Amino acid sequence: MTVLDCFKQASRRLLAQDQNSLFTGSEPFQIKMQAIISEAILDIAQQHDWLALTSLCTLTTDGSTADFDLPDDYGRMLVKADVHSSIWSINYQECADLDEWTQLQRFMPSTVPGYWIIYGGKFHLIPTPRENENPCFWYISNNLVKDADGTLKPLFTADADTFLLDEQLLTLAMIWRWKQAEGLDYAEDMQNYEVRLSQIAAKDHGSKPIRSNRRGMNRLGIWGRRR
């Protein structure tokens, strides 16, 4: 189902009208819906760690580099954001904030494999990982849309584009958001959207992690190293 198909379904519900175009049109309804759709898909992507949007990043380490570029399509880390080492059986520990990162740089404890943080558009590790250690982590891609020739991209730009997630959820999002923008009662429509969101997320096993306190698990020294 293309984004135009979703738009047609929404417009039939909202205006009892059929629409022949979305991104090639210039009517106020079409222009407003373009903005609403862009907001809707970004919001949907944040609601769950969708497997369809999940990708693996493996960093190539040389023994001297500690700061790495993020993937071109990087959107955000998973809710359960583990960074794995290829030589240690335990994971890197997430740094709580920049103040803790500053303290670690000044007084780095004897900890393996170390800590990670993202700032300034880069992925940072401390201490500097060994050559060929190649840590890896899963992330959510910001490519939410596929165009007619199969190319992935962040936003809809053409009527033939398709959403990588649930099209019915997108249609429901368009309906309640348009009513909200028009100052109409949208409570029931928003509830329909939230029910569908819960149903789809429950079937998708990319989230709902139960996180334990691992702060003490990173201090195993050489006993944590893989054989």
PyMOL commands that place a pseudoatom at each C-alpha (Angstrom):
pseudoatom trace, name=CA, resn=MET, resi=1, chain=A, elem=C, hetatm=0, pos=[0.000, 0.000, 0.000]
pseudoatom trace, name=CA, resn=THR, resi=2, chain=A, elem=C, hetatm=0, pos=[1.465, 3.343, -1.039]
pseudoatom trace, name=CA, resn=VAL, resi=3, chain=A, elem=C, hetatm=0, pos=[1.279, 6.581, 0.895]
pseudoatom trace, name=CA, resn=LEU, resi=4, chain=A, elem=C, hetatm=0, pos=[-1.273, 7.753, -1.670]
pseudoatom trace, name=CA, resn=ASP, resi=5, chain=A, elem=C, hetatm=0, pos=[-3.463, 4.751, -0.791]
pseudoatom trace, name=CA, resn=CYS, resi=6, chain=A, elem=C, hetatm=0, pos=[-3.249, 5.689, 2.907]
pseudoatom trace, name=CA, resn=PHE, resi=7, chain=A, elem=C, hetatm=0, pos=[-4.086, 9.285, 2.051]
pseudoatom trace, name=CA, resn=LYS, resi=8, chain=A, elem=C, hetatm=0, pos=[-7.102, 8.178, 0.025]
pseudoatom trace, name=CA, resn=GLN, resi=9, chain=A, elem=C, hetatm=0, pos=[-8.422, 6.095, 2.907]
pseudoatom trace, name=CA, resn=ALA, resi=10, chain=A, elem=C, hetatm=0, pos=[-7.997, 8.969, 5.342]
pseudoatom trace, name=CA, resn=SER, resi=11, chain=A, elem=C, hetatm=0, pos=[-9.616, 11.542, 3.032]
pseudoatom trace, name=CA, resn=ARG, resi=12, chain=A, elem=C, hetatm=0, pos=[-12.652, 9.299, 2.519]
pseudoatom trace, name=CA, resn=ARG, resi=13, chain=A, elem=C, hetatm=0, pos=[-13.102, 9.168, 6.275]
pseudoatom trace, name=CA, resn=LEU, resi=14, chain=A, elem=C, hetatm=0, pos=[-12.467, 12.851, 6.834]
pseudoatom trace, name=CA, resn=LEU, resi=15, chain=A, elem=C, hetatm=0, pos=[-14.022, 14.585, 3.832]
pseudoatom trace, name=CA, resn=ALA, resi=16, chain=A, elem=C, hetatm=0, pos=[-15.976, 11.817, 2.091]
pseudoatom trace, name=CA, resn=GLN, resi=17, chain=A, elem=C, hetatm=0, pos=[-13.853, 12.606, -0.941]
pseudoatom trace, name=CA, resn=ASP, resi=18, chain=A, elem=C, hetatm=0, pos=[-11.460, 10.695, -3.153]
pseudoatom trace, name=CA, resn=GLN, resi=19, chain=A, elem=C, hetatm=0, pos=[-7.982, 12.067, -3.788]
pseudoatom trace, name=CA, resn=ASN, resi=20, chain=A, elem=C, hetatm=0, pos=[-5.920, 11.367, -6.882]
pseudoatom trace, name=CA, resn=SER, resi=21, chain=A, elem=C, hetatm=0, pos=[-2.645, 12.790, -5.649]
pseudoatom trace, name=CA, resn=LEU, resi=22, chain=A, elem=C, hetatm=0, pos=[-0.772, 13.867, -2.533]
pseudoatom trace, name=CA, resn=PHE, resi=23, chain=A, elem=C, hetatm=0, pos=[2.740, 15.092, -3.255]
pseudoatom trace, name=CA, resn=THR, resi=24, chain=A, elem=C, hetatm=0, pos=[1.881, 16.294, -6.761]
pseudoatom trace, name=CA, resn=GLY, resi=25, chain=A, elem=C, hetatm=0, pos=[-1.108, 18.286, -5.510]
pseudoatom trace, name=CA, resn=SER, resi=26, chain=A, elem=C, hetatm=0, pos=[-1.269, 21.878, -4.308]
pseudoatom trace, name=CA, resn=GLU, resi=27, chain=A, elem=C, hetatm=0, pos=[-4.624, 22.003, -2.500]
pseudoatom trace, name=CA, resn=PRO, resi=28, chain=A, elem=C, hetatm=0, pos=[-4.533, 23.132, 1.159]
pseudoatom trace, name=CA, resn=PHE, resi=29, chain=A, elem=C, hetatm=0, pos=[-5.766, 19.698, 2.310]
pseudoatom trace, name=CA, resn=GLN, resi=30, chain=A, elem=C, hetatm=0, pos=[-2.937, 17.966, 0.452]
pseudoatom trace, name=CA, resn=ILE, resi=31, chain=A, elem=C, hetatm=0, pos=[-0.287, 20.371, 1.720]
pseudoatom trace, name=CA, resn=LYS, resi=32, chain=A, elem=C, hetatm=0, pos=[-1.449, 20.041, 5.324]
pseudoatom trace, name=CA, resn=MET, resi=33, chain=A, elem=C, hetatm=0, pos=[-1.508, 16.259, 5.046]
pseudoatom trace, name=CA, resn=GLN, resi=34, chain=A, elem=C, hetatm=0, pos=[2.068, 16.207, 3.752]
pseudoatom trace, name=CA, resn=ALA, resi=35, chain=A, elem=C, hetatm=0, pos=[3.201, 17.870, 6.981]
pseudoatom trace, name=CA, resn=ILE, resi=36, chain=A, elem=C, hetatm=0, pos=[0.963, 15.652, 9.110]
pseudoatom trace, name=CA, resn=ILE, resi=37, chain=A, elem=C, hetatm=0, pos=[2.306, 12.481, 7.500]
pseudoatom trace, name=CA, resn=SER, resi=38, chain=A, elem=C, hetatm=0, pos=[5.903, 13.542, 8.097]
pseudoatom trace, name=CA, resn=GLU, resi=39, chain=A, elem=C, hetatm=0, pos=[5.164, 14.160, 11.767]
pseudoatom trace, name=CA, resn=ALA, resi=40, chain=A, elem=C, hetatm=0, pos=[3.229, 10.903, 12.075]
pseudoatom trace, name=CA, resn=ILE, resi=41, chain=A, elem=C, hetatm=0, pos=[5.921, 8.559, 10.786]
pseudoatom trace, name=CA, resn=LEU, resi=42, chain=A, elem=C, hetatm=0, pos=[8.613, 10.162, 12.933]
pseudoatom trace, name=CA, resn=ASP, resi=43, chain=A, elem=C, hetatm=0, pos=[6.389, 9.728, 15.986]
pseudoatom trace, name=CA, resn=ILE, resi=44, chain=A, elem=C, hetatm=0, pos=[5.554, 6.107, 15.129]
pseudoatom trace, name=CA, resn=ALA, resi=45, chain=A, elem=C, hetatm=0, pos=[9.254, 5.291, 14.757]
pseudoatom trace, name=CA, resn=GLN, resi=46, chain=A, elem=C, hetatm=0, pos=[9.866, 6.530, 18.315]
pseudoatom trace, name=CA, resn=GLN, resi=47, chain=A, elem=C, hetatm=0, pos=[7.102, 4.464, 19.885]
pseudoatom trace, name=CA, resn=HIS, resi=48, chain=A, elem=C, hetatm=0, pos=[8.812, 1.066, 19.693]
pseudoatom trace, name=CA, resn=ASP, resi=49, chain=A, elem=C, hetatm=0, pos=[12.078, -0.643, 18.745]
pseudoatom trace, name=CA, resn=TRP, resi=50, chain=A, elem=C, hetatm=0, pos=[10.640, -1.914, 15.463]
pseudoatom trace, name=CA, resn=LEU, resi=51, chain=A, elem=C, hetatm=0, pos=[12.464, -4.901, 14.001]
pseudoatom trace, name=CA, resn=ALA, resi=52, chain=A, elem=C, hetatm=0, pos=[11.846, -3.586, 10.495]
pseudoatom trace, name=CA, resn=LEU, resi=53, chain=A, elem=C, hetatm=0, pos=[13.920, -0.500, 11.347]
pseudoatom trace, name=CA, resn=THR, resi=54, chain=A, elem=C, hetatm=0, pos=[16.670, -2.264, 13.324]
pseudoatom trace, name=CA, resn=SER, resi=55, chain=A, elem=C, hetatm=0, pos=[20.191, -2.482, 11.898]
pseudoatom trace, name=CA, resn=LEU, resi=56, chain=A, elem=C, hetatm=0, pos=[23.565, -3.664, 13.191]
pseudoatom trace, name=CA, resn=CYS, resi=57, chain=A, elem=C, hetatm=0, pos=[26.619, -1.402, 13.286]
pseudoatom trace, name=CA, resn=THR, resi=58, chain=A, elem=C, hetatm=0, pos=[30.090, -2.928, 13.678]
pseudoatom trace, name=CA, resn=LEU, resi=59, chain=A, elem=C, hetatm=0, pos=[32.922, -0.510, 14.402]
pseudoatom trace, name=CA, resn=THR, resi=60, chain=A, elem=C, hetatm=0, pos=[36.305, -1.199, 12.804]
pseudoatom trace, name=CA, resn=THR, resi=61, chain=A, elem=C, hetatm=0, pos=[38.988, -0.597, 15.426]
pseudoatom trace, name=CA, resn=ASP, resi=62, chain=A, elem=C, hetatm=0, pos=[42.694, -0.009, 14.787]
pseudoatom trace, name=CA, resn=GLY, resi=63, chain=A, elem=C, hetatm=0, pos=[44.030, 0.300, 18.325]
pseudoatom trace, name=CA, resn=SER, resi=64, chain=A, elem=C, hetatm=0, pos=[44.338, 4.097, 18.216]
pseudoatom trace, name=CA, resn=THR, resi=65, chain=A, elem=C, hetatm=0, pos=[40.847, 5.358, 17.358]
pseudoatom trace, name=CA, resn=ALA, resi=66, chain=A, elem=C, hetatm=0, pos=[38.265, 5.910, 20.078]
pseudoatom trace, name=CA, resn=ASP, resi=67, chain=A, elem=C, hetatm=0, pos=[35.768, 8.183, 18.249]
pseudoatom trace, name=CA, resn=PHE, resi=68, chain=A, elem=C, hetatm=0, pos=[33.683, 6.784, 15.395]
pseudoatom trace, name=CA, resn=ASP, resi=69, chain=A, elem=C, hetatm=0, pos=[31.216, 8.130, 12.846]
pseudoatom trace, name=CA, resn=LEU, resi=70, chain=A, elem=C, hetatm=0, pos=[27.657, 6.937, 13.276]
pseudoatom trace, name=CA, resn=PRO, resi=71, chain=A, elem=C, hetatm=0, pos=[25.992, 5.077, 10.382]
pseudoatom trace, name=CA, resn=ASP, resi=72, chain=A, elem=C, hetatm=0, pos=[24.538, 7.331, 7.697]
pseudoatom trace, name=CA, resn=ASP, resi=73, chain=A, elem=C, hetatm=0, pos=[21.019, 6.140, 8.535]
pseudoatom trace, name=CA, resn=TYR, resi=74, chain=A, elem=C, hetatm=0, pos=[21.444, 6.270, 12.315]
pseudoatom trace, name=CA, resn=GLY, resi=75, chain=A, elem=C, hetatm=0, pos=[18.265, 7.350, 14.062]
pseudoatom trace, name=CA, resn=ARG, resi=76, chain=A, elem=C, hetatm=0, pos=[18.667, 6.345, 17.707]
pseudoatom trace, name=CA, resn=MET, resi=77, chain=A, elem=C, hetatm=0, pos=[19.870, 3.558, 19.961]
pseudoatom trace, name=CA, resn=LEU, resi=78, chain=A, elem=C, hetatm=0, pos=[17.536, 0.780, 21.005]
pseudoatom trace, name=CA, resn=VAL, resi=79, chain=A, elem=C, hetatm=0, pos=[15.814, 1.029, 24.372]
pseudoatom trace, name=CA, resn=LYS, resi=80, chain=A, elem=C, hetatm=0, pos=[18.005, -1.911, 25.337]
pseudoatom trace, name=CA, resn=ALA, resi=81, chain=A, elem=C, hetatm=0, pos=[21.234, -0.369, 24.097]
pseudoatom trace, name=CA, resn=ASP, resi=82, chain=A, elem=C, hetatm=0, pos=[24.060, -2.858, 24.600]
pseudoatom trace, name=CA, resn=VAL, resi=83, chain=A, elem=C, hetatm=0, pos=[27.458, -2.418, 22.966]
pseudoatom trace, name=CA, resn=HIS, resi=84, chain=A, elem=C, hetatm=0, pos=[29.205, -5.756, 22.499]
pseudoatom trace, name=CA, resn=SER, resi=85, chain=A, elem=C, hetatm=0, pos=[32.925, -6.481, 22.379]
pseudoatom trace, name=CA, resn=SER, resi=86, chain=A, elem=C, hetatm=0, pos=[34.346, -9.277, 20.264]
pseudoatom trace, name=CA, resn=ILE, resi=87, chain=A, elem=C, hetatm=0, pos=[37.014, -10.163, 22.849]
pseudoatom trace, name=CA, resn=TRP, resi=88, chain=A, elem=C, hetatm=0, pos=[35.184, -9.727, 26.171]
pseudoatom trace, name=CA, resn=SER, resi=89, chain=A, elem=C, hetatm=0, pos=[32.192, -11.749, 27.333]
pseudoatom trace, name=CA, resn=ILE, resi=90, chain=A, elem=C, hetatm=0, pos=[30.673, -8.666, 28.972]
pseudoatom trace, name=CA, resn=ASN, resi=91, chain=A, elem=C, hetatm=0, pos=[29.412, -5.508, 27.345]
pseudoatom trace, name=CA, resn=TYR, resi=92, chain=A, elem=C, hetatm=0, pos=[30.543, -1.928, 27.315]
pseudoatom trace, name=CA, resn=GLN, resi=93, chain=A, elem=C, hetatm=0, pos=[28.719, 0.152, 29.910]
pseudoatom trace, name=CA, resn=GLU, resi=94, chain=A, elem=C, hetatm=0, pos=[26.718, 3.202, 28.868]
pseudoatom trace, name=CA, resn=CYS, resi=95, chain=A, elem=C, hetatm=0, pos=[28.002, 6.464, 30.328]
pseudoatom trace, name=CA, resn=ALA, resi=96, chain=A, elem=C, hetatm=0, pos=[25.203, 8.239, 32.193]
pseudoatom trace, name=CA, resn=ASP, resi=97, chain=A, elem=C, hetatm=0, pos=[25.997, 11.773, 31.012]
pseudoatom trace, name=CA, resn=LEU, resi=98, chain=A, elem=C, hetatm=0, pos=[28.757, 14.125, 29.891]
pseudoatom trace, name=CA, resn=ASP, resi=99, chain=A, elem=C, hetatm=0, pos=[29.804, 14.890, 33.467]
pseudoatom trace, name=CA, resn=GLU, resi=100, chain=A, elem=C, hetatm=0, pos=[30.450, 11.216, 34.127]
pseudoatom trace, name=CA, resn=TRP, resi=101, chain=A, elem=C, hetatm=0, pos=[32.283, 11.010, 30.805]
pseudoatom trace, name=CA, resn=THR, resi=102, chain=A, elem=C, hetatm=0, pos=[34.561, 13.867, 31.885]
pseudoatom trace, name=CA, resn=GLN, resi=103, chain=A, elem=C, hetatm=0, pos=[35.301, 12.089, 35.143]
pseudoatom trace, name=CA, resn=LEU, resi=104, chain=A, elem=C, hetatm=0, pos=[36.082, 8.848, 33.330]
pseudoatom trace, name=CA, resn=GLN, resi=105, chain=A, elem=C, hetatm=0, pos=[38.540, 10.637, 31.074]
pseudoatom trace, name=CA, resn=ARG, resi=106, chain=A, elem=C, hetatm=0, pos=[40.324, 12.040, 34.112]
pseudoatom trace, name=CA, resn=PHE, resi=107, chain=A, elem=C, hetatm=0, pos=[40.156, 9.035, 36.427]
pseudoatom trace, name=CA, resn=MET, resi=108, chain=A, elem=C, hetatm=0, pos=[39.462, 5.992, 34.265]
pseudoatom trace, name=CA, resn=PRO, resi=109, chain=A, elem=C, hetatm=0, pos=[38.855, 3.004, 36.570]
pseudoatom trace, name=CA, resn=SER, resi=110, chain=A, elem=C, hetatm=0, pos=[40.309, -0.427, 35.900]
pseudoatom trace, name=CA, resn=THR, resi=111, chain=A, elem=C, hetatm=0, pos=[37.299, -1.623, 33.960]
pseudoatom trace, name=CA, resn=VAL, resi=112, chain=A, elem=C, hetatm=0, pos=[36.805, -3.838, 30.938]
pseudoatom trace, name=CA, resn=PRO, resi=113, chain=A, elem=C, hetatm=0, pos=[35.877, -3.495, 28.232]
pseudoatom trace, name=CA, resn=GLY, resi=114, chain=A, elem=C, hetatm=0, pos=[34.991, 0.126, 29.075]
pseudoatom trace, name=CA, resn=TYR, resi=115, chain=A, elem=C, hetatm=0, pos=[32.328, 2.781, 28.520]
pseudoatom trace, name=CA, resn=TRP, resi=116, chain=A, elem=C, hetatm=0, pos=[30.492, 4.361, 25.605]
pseudoatom trace, name=CA, resn=ILE, resi=117, chain=A, elem=C, hetatm=0, pos=[28.626, 7.595, 24.904]
pseudoatom trace, name=CA, resn=ILE, resi=118, chain=A, elem=C, hetatm=0, pos=[27.222, 9.457, 21.888]
pseudoatom trace, name=CA, resn=TYR, resi=119, chain=A, elem=C, hetatm=0, pos=[27.716, 13.191, 21.478]
pseudoatom trace, name=CA, resn=GLY, resi=120, chain=A, elem=C, hetatm=0, pos=[28.684, 15.567, 18.717]
pseudoatom trace, name=CA, resn=GLY, resi=121, chain=A, elem=C, hetatm=0, pos=[27.341, 13.166, 16.114]
pseudoatom trace, name=CA, resn=LYS, resi=122, chain=A, elem=C, hetatm=0, pos=[29.935, 10.526, 16.967]
pseudoatom trace, name=CA, resn=PHE, resi=123, chain=A, elem=C, hetatm=0, pos=[30.155, 7.309, 18.944]
pseudoatom trace, name=CA, resn=HIS, resi=124, chain=A, elem=C, hetatm=0, pos=[32.872, 7.453, 21.636]
pseudoatom trace, name=CA, resn=LEU, resi=125, chain=A, elem=C, hetatm=0, pos=[34.567, 4.635, 23.572]
pseudoatom trace, name=CA, resn=ILE, resi=126, chain=A, elem=C, hetatm=0, pos=[36.863, 4.691, 26.563]
pseudoatom trace, name=CA, resn=PRO, resi=127, chain=A, elem=C, hetatm=0, pos=[39.450, 3.243, 26.853]
pseudoatom trace, name=CA, resn=THR, resi=128, chain=A, elem=C, hetatm=0, pos=[40.527, 3.112, 23.214]
pseudoatom trace, name=CA, resn=PRO, resi=129, chain=A, elem=C, hetatm=0, pos=[39.533, -0.347, 21.928]
pseudoatom trace, name=CA, resn=ARG, resi=130, chain=A, elem=C, hetatm=0, pos=[42.181, -2.762, 20.756]
pseudoatom trace, name=CA, resn=GLU, resi=131, chain=A, elem=C, hetatm=0, pos=[42.906, -3.429, 17.130]
pseudoatom trace, name=CA, resn=ASN, resi=132, chain=A, elem=C, hetatm=0, pos=[40.266, -5.727, 15.620]
pseudoatom trace, name=CA, resn=GLU, resi=133, chain=A, elem=C, hetatm=0, pos=[38.162, -5.623, 18.764]
pseudoatom trace, name=CA, resn=ASN, resi=134, chain=A, elem=C, hetatm=0, pos=[35.362, -4.282, 16.541]
pseudoatom trace, name=CA, resn=PRO, resi=135, chain=A, elem=C, hetatm=0, pos=[32.541, -3.525, 19.016]
pseudoatom trace, name=CA, resn=CYS, resi=136, chain=A, elem=C, hetatm=0, pos=[29.015, -3.722, 17.623]
pseudoatom trace, name=CA, resn=PHE, resi=137, chain=A, elem=C, hetatm=0, pos=[25.571, -2.441, 18.547]
pseudoatom trace, name=CA, resn=TRP, resi=138, chain=A, elem=C, hetatm=0, pos=[22.019, -2.469, 17.203]
pseudoatom trace, name=CA, resn=TYR, resi=139, chain=A, elem=C, hetatm=0, pos=[20.287, 0.800, 16.340]
pseudoatom trace, name=CA, resn=ILE, resi=140, chain=A, elem=C, hetatm=0, pos=[17.067, 2.132, 14.840]
pseudoatom trace, name=CA, resn=SER, resi=141, chain=A, elem=C, hetatm=0, pos=[17.450, 3.427, 11.292]
pseudoatom trace, name=CA, resn=ASN, resi=142, chain=A, elem=C, hetatm=0, pos=[15.986, 6.786, 10.318]
pseudoatom trace, name=CA, resn=ASN, resi=143, chain=A, elem=C, hetatm=0, pos=[15.016, 5.369, 6.922]
pseudoatom trace, name=CA, resn=LEU, resi=144, chain=A, elem=C, hetatm=0, pos=[11.274, 4.902, 7.356]
pseudoatom trace, name=CA, resn=VAL, resi=145, chain=A, elem=C, hetatm=0, pos=[10.188, 4.949, 3.711]
pseudoatom trace, name=CA, resn=LYS, resi=146, chain=A, elem=C, hetatm=0, pos=[10.874, 2.978, 0.526]
pseudoatom trace, name=CA, resn=ASP, resi=147, chain=A, elem=C, hetatm=0, pos=[10.444, 4.556, -2.877]
pseudoatom trace, name=CA, resn=ALA, resi=148, chain=A, elem=C, hetatm=0, pos=[9.217, 2.861, -6.035]
pseudoatom trace, name=CA, resn=ASP, resi=149, chain=A, elem=C, hetatm=0, pos=[12.680, 1.580, -7.037]
pseudoatom trace, name=CA, resn=GLY, resi=150, chain=A, elem=C, hetatm=0, pos=[13.390, 0.151, -3.563]
pseudoatom trace, name=CA, resn=THR, resi=151, chain=A, elem=C, hetatm=0, pos=[15.610, 2.939, -2.253]
pseudoatom trace, name=CA, resn=LEU, resi=152, chain=A, elem=C, hetatm=0, pos=[15.210, 3.655, 1.461]
pseudoatom trace, name=CA, resn=LYS, resi=153, chain=A, elem=C, hetatm=0, pos=[14.840, 7.234, 2.704]
pseudoatom trace, name=CA, resn=PRO, resi=154, chain=A, elem=C, hetatm=0, pos=[13.731, 9.113, 5.846]
pseudoatom trace, name=CA, resn=LEU, resi=155, chain=A, elem=C, hetatm=0, pos=[10.515, 10.781, 4.590]
pseudoatom trace, name=CA, resn=PHE, resi=156, chain=A, elem=C, hetatm=0, pos=[7.807, 10.498, 1.959]
pseudoatom trace, name=CA, resn=THR, resi=157, chain=A, elem=C, hetatm=0, pos=[8.428, 12.576, -1.159]
pseudoatom trace, name=CA, resn=ALA, resi=158, chain=A, elem=C, hetatm=0, pos=[6.307, 10.839, -3.814]
pseudoatom trace, name=CA, resn=ASP, resi=159, chain=A, elem=C, hetatm=0, pos=[2.854, 9.277, -4.083]
pseudoatom trace, name=CA, resn=ALA, resi=160, chain=A, elem=C, hetatm=0, pos=[4.308, 5.830, -4.866]
pseudoatom trace, name=CA, resn=ASP, resi=161, chain=A, elem=C, hetatm=0, pos=[6.423, 5.700, -1.680]
pseudoatom trace, name=CA, resn=THR, resi=162, chain=A, elem=C, hetatm=0, pos=[5.595, 3.032, 0.897]
pseudoatom trace, name=CA, resn=PHE, resi=163, chain=A, elem=C, hetatm=0, pos=[5.877, 3.021, 4.687]
pseudoatom trace, name=CA, resn=LEU, resi=164, chain=A, elem=C, hetatm=0, pos=[8.180, 0.375, 6.182]
pseudoatom trace, name=CA, resn=LEU, resi=165, chain=A, elem=C, hetatm=0, pos=[5.816, -0.122, 9.109]
pseudoatom trace, name=CA, resn=ASP, resi=166, chain=A, elem=C, hetatm=0, pos=[2.062, -0.674, 9.373]
pseudoatom trace, name=CA, resn=GLU, resi=167, chain=A, elem=C, hetatm=0, pos=[0.044, 1.294, 6.790]
pseudoatom trace, name=CA, resn=GLN, resi=168, chain=A, elem=C, hetatm=0, pos=[-3.205, 1.083, 8.743]
pseudoatom trace, name=CA, resn=LEU, resi=169, chain=A, elem=C, hetatm=0, pos=[-1.453, 2.637, 11.724]
pseudoatom trace, name=CA, resn=LEU, resi=170, chain=A, elem=C, hetatm=0, pos=[-0.274, 5.457, 9.475]
pseudoatom trace, name=CA, resn=THR, resi=171, chain=A, elem=C, hetatm=0, pos=[-3.807, 6.018, 8.166]
pseudoatom trace, name=CA, resn=LEU, resi=172, chain=A, elem=C, hetatm=0, pos=[-5.197, 6.206, 11.706]
pseudoatom trace, name=CA, resn=ALA, resi=173, chain=A, elem=C, hetatm=0, pos=[-2.437, 8.643, 12.658]
pseudoatom trace, name=CA, resn=MET, resi=174, chain=A, elem=C, hetatm=0, pos=[-3.323, 10.865, 9.709]
pseudoatom trace, name=CA, resn=ILE, resi=175, chain=A, elem=C, hetatm=0, pos=[-6.989, 10.946, 10.755]
pseudoatom trace, name=CA, resn=TRP, resi=176, chain=A, elem=C, hetatm=0, pos=[-6.565, 11.983, 14.377]
pseudoatom trace, name=CA, resn=ARG, resi=177, chain=A, elem=C, hetatm=0, pos=[-3.751, 14.418, 13.667]
pseudoatom trace, name=CA, resn=TRP, resi=178, chain=A, elem=C, hetatm=0, pos=[-5.758, 16.187, 10.964]
pseudoatom trace, name=CA, resn=LYS, resi=179, chain=A, elem=C, hetatm=0, pos=[-8.766, 16.499, 13.282]
pseudoatom trace, name=CA, resn=GLN, resi=180, chain=A, elem=C, hetatm=0, pos=[-6.498, 17.864, 16.008]
pseudoatom trace, name=CA, resn=ALA, resi=181, chain=A, elem=C, hetatm=0, pos=[-5.041, 20.427, 13.592]
pseudoatom trace, name=CA, resn=GLU, resi=182, chain=A, elem=C, hetatm=0, pos=[-8.566, 21.481, 12.565]
pseudoatom trace, name=CA, resn=GLY, resi=183, chain=A, elem=C, hetatm=0, pos=[-9.715, 21.930, 16.148]
pseudoatom trace, name=CA, resn=LEU, resi=184, chain=A, elem=C, hetatm=0, pos=[-12.161, 18.993, 15.936]
pseudoatom trace, name=CA, resn=ASP, resi=185, chain=A, elem=C, hetatm=0, pos=[-12.846, 16.276, 18.477]
pseudoatom trace, name=CA, resn=TYR, resi=186, chain=A, elem=C, hetatm=0, pos=[-10.158, 13.639, 17.876]
pseudoatom trace, name=CA, resn=ALA, resi=187, chain=A, elem=C, hetatm=0, pos=[-10.247, 11.649, 21.142]
pseudoatom trace, name=CA, resn=GLU, resi=188, chain=A, elem=C, hetatm=0, pos=[-11.900, 8.529, 19.698]
pseudoatom trace, name=CA, resn=ASP, resi=189, chain=A, elem=C, hetatm=0, pos=[-9.696, 8.555, 16.610]
pseudoatom trace, name=CA, resn=MET, resi=190, chain=A, elem=C, hetatm=0, pos=[-6.565, 8.919, 18.730]
pseudoatom trace, name=CA, resn=GLN, resi=191, chain=A, elem=C, hetatm=0, pos=[-7.749, 6.004, 20.864]
pseudoatom trace, name=CA, resn=ASN, resi=192, chain=A, elem=C, hetatm=0, pos=[-8.200, 3.881, 17.721]
pseudoatom trace, name=CA, resn=TYR, resi=193, chain=A, elem=C, hetatm=0, pos=[-4.644, 4.767, 16.741]
pseudoatom trace, name=CA, resn=GLU, resi=194, chain=A, elem=C, hetatm=0, pos=[-3.260, 3.874, 20.166]
pseudoatom trace, name=CA, resn=VAL, resi=195, chain=A, elem=C, hetatm=0, pos=[-5.087, 0.514, 20.197]
pseudoatom trace, name=CA, resn=ARG, resi=196, chain=A, elem=C, hetatm=0, pos=[-3.637, -0.351, 16.794]
pseudoatom trace, name=CA, resn=LEU, resi=197, chain=A, elem=C, hetatm=0, pos=[-0.185, 0.792, 17.924]
pseudoatom trace, name=CA, resn=SER, resi=198, chain=A, elem=C, hetatm=0, pos=[-0.369, -1.486, 20.975]
pseudoatom trace, name=CA, resn=GLN, resi=199, chain=A, elem=C, hetatm=0, pos=[-1.512, -4.426, 18.856]
pseudoatom trace, name=CA, resn=ILE, resi=200, chain=A, elem=C, hetatm=0, pos=[1.277, -4.044, 16.311]
pseudoatom trace, name=CA, resn=ALA, resi=201, chain=A, elem=C, hetatm=0, pos=[3.966, -3.438, 18.931]
pseudoatom trace, name=CA, resn=ALA, resi=202, chain=A, elem=C, hetatm=0, pos=[2.838, -6.524, 20.890]
pseudoatom trace, name=CA, resn=LYS, resi=203, chain=A, elem=C, hetatm=0, pos=[3.469, -8.694, 17.821]
pseudoatom trace, name=CA, resn=ASP, resi=204, chain=A, elem=C, hetatm=0, pos=[6.848, -7.110, 17.122]
pseudoatom trace, name=CA, resn=HIS, resi=205, chain=A, elem=C, hetatm=0, pos=[9.584, -8.501, 19.355]
pseudoatom trace, name=CA, resn=GLY, resi=206, chain=A, elem=C, hetatm=0, pos=[12.016, -5.644, 18.999]
pseudoatom trace, name=CA, resn=SER, resi=207, chain=A, elem=C, hetatm=0, pos=[11.355, -4.040, 22.369]
pseudoatom trace, name=CA, resn=LYS, resi=208, chain=A, elem=C, hetatm=0, pos=[9.979, -4.557, 25.863]
pseudoatom trace, name=CA, resn=PRO, resi=209, chain=A, elem=C, hetatm=0, pos=[13.377, -5.291, 27.458]
pseudoatom trace, name=CA, resn=ILE, resi=210, chain=A, elem=C, hetatm=0, pos=[13.631, -5.965, 31.180]
pseudoatom trace, name=CA, resn=ARG, resi=211, chain=A, elem=C, hetatm=0, pos=[16.883, -4.349, 32.159]
pseudoatom trace, name=CA, resn=SER, resi=212, chain=A, elem=C, hetatm=0, pos=[18.848, -5.547, 35.154]
pseudoatom trace, name=CA, resn=ASN, resi=213, chain=A, elem=C, hetatm=0, pos=[21.398, -3.488, 37.028]
pseudoatom trace, name=CA, resn=ARG, resi=214, chain=A, elem=C, hetatm=0, pos=[24.639, -4.439, 35.303]
pseudoatom trace, name=CA, resn=ARG, resi=215, chain=A, elem=C, hetatm=0, pos=[26.830, -1.782, 36.858]
pseudoatom trace, name=CA, resn=GLY, resi=216, chain=A, elem=C, hetatm=0, pos=[28.800, -4.328, 38.852]
pseudoatom trace, name=CA, resn=MET, resi=217, chain=A, elem=C, hetatm=0, pos=[29.217, -6.760, 35.976]
pseudoatom trace, name=CA, resn=ASN, resi=218, chain=A, elem=C, hetatm=0, pos=[31.820, -4.706, 34.166]
pseudoatom trace, name=CA, resn=ARG, resi=219, chain=A, elem=C, hetatm=0, pos=[34.531, -5.238, 36.742]
pseudoatom trace, name=CA, resn=LEU, resi=220, chain=A, elem=C, hetatm=0, pos=[35.539, -8.816, 36.056]
pseudoatom trace, name=CA, resn=GLY, resi=221, chain=A, elem=C, hetatm=0, pos=[39.022, -8.006, 34.802]
pseudoatom trace, name=CA, resn=ILE, resi=222, chain=A, elem=C, hetatm=0, pos=[40.631, -10.722, 32.713]
pseudoatom trace, name=CA, resn=TRP, resi=223, chain=A, elem=C, hetatm=0, pos=[38.029, -13.252, 33.857]
pseudoatom trace, name=CA, resn=GLY, resi=224, chain=A, elem=C, hetatm=0, pos=[35.501, -11.549, 31.592]
pseudoatom trace, name=CA, resn=ARG, resi=225, chain=A, elem=C, hetatm=0, pos=[37.572, -12.075, 28.494]
pseudoatom trace, name=CA, resn=ARG, resi=226, chain=A, elem=C, hetatm=0, pos=[36.430, -14.594, 25.902]
pseudoatom trace, name=CA, resn=ARG, resi=227, chain=A, elem=C, hetatm=0, pos=[38.650, -17.613, 25.405]
for i in range(1, 227): cmd.bond("trace and resi %d" % i, "trace and resi %d" % (i + 1))
show_as sticks, trace
zoom trace
